[in-house]
Amino acid sequence: MRNEAEVNRAIDLYADTVRRICFLYLKNDADVDDIFQEVFLKYLLHPSSFESDVHEKAWLIRVSINACQDLLKSFFRRRVRSIEEVTTEPFYLQEEDKGLLDAVFRLAPKYRNTIYLFYYEGYTAVEIAGILKRSENTIYTWLDRARKELKKQLGGEWDGK
């Protein structure tokens, strides 16, 4: 079990990354908050140390993705619908980024994750392959297909840079 200082350091460094990944999956602030707490509780209880900060960040990303997927697959989530479906947008978006974010949300989860990790978190395809437990060539294929889909959705406006 980790001490309070270690957990606070991890939250300071990785809170934004964990929240963004959770929001990509869940699109709901309340669920994001729940998963955020769950991820850092798992971090607190994780018994072994990490090789480096990069390994620690990759572990947190993987745990975040798994926790979101578990929530989406849960019996309650599949069987219950809210009375009102509220569309929420993250507060940190600029007006011109909303169209791109909407297009990214419409991508299949494997493409959405790959695009997010590559462009927003700055991971290489090799690193993403390790995080998502896929081959490097699969990641390159997903990036290519995601870029083509985004370009199609945005009417040829997006160049992937």
C-alpha positions as CSV (number, residue, x, y, z in Angstrom):
1,M,0.0,0.0,0.0
2,R,1.2,3.5,-0.9
3,N,1.5,6.4,1.4
4,E,-0.5,9.6,1.1
5,A,2.3,11.6,-0.4
6,E,2.7,9.1,-3.3
7,V,-1.0,9.1,-4.0
8,N,-1.1,12.9,-4.0
9,R,1.9,13.1,-6.3
10,A,0.2,10.7,-8.7
11,I,-3.1,12.6,-8.6
12,D,-1.2,15.9,-9.3
13,L,0.6,14.3,-12.3
14,Y,-2.1,12.1,-13.8
15,A,-5.5,13.4,-12.8
16,D,-6.1,15.2,-16.1
17,T,-5.1,12.2,-18.1
18,V,-7.3,9.8,-16.2
19,R,-10.3,12.2,-16.3
20,R,-10.0,12.7,-20.1
21,I,-9.8,9.0,-20.8
22,C,-12.8,8.3,-18.6
23,F,-14.7,11.1,-20.3
24,L,-13.9,9.6,-23.7
25,Y,-15.6,6.4,-22.6
26,L,-18.4,7.5,-20.3
27,K,-19.3,11.0,-21.5
28,N,-20.9,11.6,-18.0
29,D,-19.2,13.7,-15.2
30,A,-20.8,11.6,-12.4
31,D,-19.5,8.3,-13.9
32,V,-16.1,9.9,-14.6
33,D,-15.8,11.0,-10.9
34,D,-16.7,7.4,-9.8
35,I,-14.1,5.8,-12.0
36,F,-11.5,8.4,-11.1
37,Q,-11.9,7.5,-7.5
38,E,-11.7,3.8,-8.3
39,V,-8.6,4.2,-10.3
40,F,-6.7,6.1,-7.6
41,L,-7.9,3.7,-4.9
42,K,-6.5,0.8,-7.0
43,Y,-3.3,2.9,-7.2
44,L,-3.2,3.3,-3.5
45,L,-3.7,-0.4,-2.9
46,H,-1.3,-1.6,-5.7
47,P,1.4,-3.6,-3.9
48,S,4.4,-3.2,-6.2
49,S,6.4,-0.3,-7.3
50,F,6.8,1.0,-10.8
51,E,9.9,0.9,-13.0
52,S,9.5,4.5,-14.0
53,D,7.1,7.4,-14.3
54,V,6.3,6.2,-17.8
55,H,5.4,2.7,-16.5
56,E,3.3,4.3,-13.8
57,K,1.4,6.5,-16.3
58,A,0.8,3.5,-18.6
59,W,-0.5,1.5,-15.7
60,L,-2.9,4.2,-14.7
61,I,-4.2,4.6,-18.3
62,R,-4.7,0.8,-18.6
63,V,-6.5,0.7,-15.3
64,S,-8.7,3.6,-16.3
65,I,-9.6,2.0,-19.6
66,N,-10.4,-1.3,-17.9
67,A,-12.5,0.4,-15.2
68,C,-14.5,2.3,-17.8
69,Q,-15.1,-0.8,-19.9
70,D,-16.2,-2.7,-16.8
71,L,-18.7,0.0,-16.0
72,L,-20.1,0.0,-19.5
73,K,-20.4,-3.8,-19.5
74,S,-22.1,-3.9,-16.0
75,F,-25.6,-5.4,-15.7
76,F,-27.0,-2.2,-14.2
77,R,-25.6,0.0,-17.0
78,R,-26.9,-2.3,-19.7
79,R,-30.4,-2.6,-18.2
80,V,-31.1,0.9,-16.8
81,R,-31.7,4.1,-18.7
82,S,-31.8,7.5,-17.0
83,I,-35.0,9.6,-17.1
84,E,-33.2,12.4,-18.9
85,E,-30.2,11.9,-21.2
86,V,-28.1,15.0,-20.4
87,T,-25.5,15.9,-22.9
88,T,-22.5,17.4,-21.1
89,E,-19.5,18.9,-22.6
90,P,-16.1,19.3,-20.8
91,F,-15.5,22.8,-19.5
92,Y,-12.0,22.9,-20.9
93,L,-13.0,22.8,-24.6
94,Q,-12.6,25.7,-26.9
95,E,-15.5,26.3,-29.3
96,E,-13.4,25.3,-32.4
97,D,-12.5,22.0,-30.8
98,K,-16.0,20.8,-30.2
99,G,-16.6,19.6,-33.8
100,L,-13.4,17.6,-33.7
101,L,-14.2,16.1,-30.2
102,D,-17.7,15.1,-31.5
103,A,-16.1,13.4,-34.4
104,V,-13.6,11.6,-32.1
105,F,-16.6,10.5,-29.9
106,R,-18.3,8.9,-32.9
107,L,-15.3,6.7,-33.7
108,A,-15.2,3.1,-32.6
109,P,-13.7,2.7,-29.1
110,K,-10.5,1.1,-30.5
111,Y,-9.9,4.0,-32.8
112,R,-11.0,6.6,-30.3
113,N,-8.5,5.3,-27.7
114,T,-5.7,5.1,-30.2
115,I,-6.3,8.7,-31.5
116,Y,-6.4,10.0,-27.9
117,L,-3.3,8.3,-26.7
118,F,-1.4,9.3,-29.9
119,Y,-2.4,12.9,-30.3
120,Y,-3.4,14.0,-26.8
121,E,-1.0,12.0,-24.6
122,G,1.9,11.9,-27.1
123,Y,2.5,8.2,-27.0
124,T,4.2,6.5,-29.9
125,A,2.5,3.5,-31.7
126,V,4.9,1.2,-30.0
127,E,4.0,2.5,-26.5
128,I,0.2,2.4,-27.4
129,A,0.7,-1.2,-28.5
130,G,2.0,-2.0,-25.1
131,I,-0.7,-0.2,-23.2
132,L,-3.6,-1.6,-25.3
133,K,-1.9,-5.1,-25.6
134,R,-2.1,-5.1,-29.3
135,S,0.6,-5.5,-32.0
136,E,2.4,-2.4,-33.3
137,N,1.1,-3.0,-36.8
138,T,-2.5,-3.1,-35.4
139,I,-2.0,0.3,-33.8
140,Y,-0.6,1.7,-37.1
141,T,-3.7,0.3,-38.9
142,W,-6.1,1.7,-36.3
143,L,-4.4,5.1,-36.5
144,D,-4.7,5.1,-40.3
145,R,-8.3,4.1,-40.3
146,A,-9.2,6.6,-37.5
147,R,-7.6,9.4,-39.4
148,K,-9.5,8.5,-42.6
149,E,-12.8,8.3,-40.7
150,L,-12.2,11.6,-39.0
151,K,-11.3,13.2,-42.4
152,K,-14.5,11.8,-43.8
153,Q,-16.6,13.0,-40.8
154,L,-15.1,16.5,-41.0
155,G,-15.5,16.8,-44.7
156,G,-11.8,16.6,-45.5
157,E,-10.8,19.3,-43.1
158,W,-8.7,17.3,-40.7
159,D,-5.1,16.5,-41.6
160,G,-4.1,14.6,-38.4
161,K,-1.5,17.1,-37.2
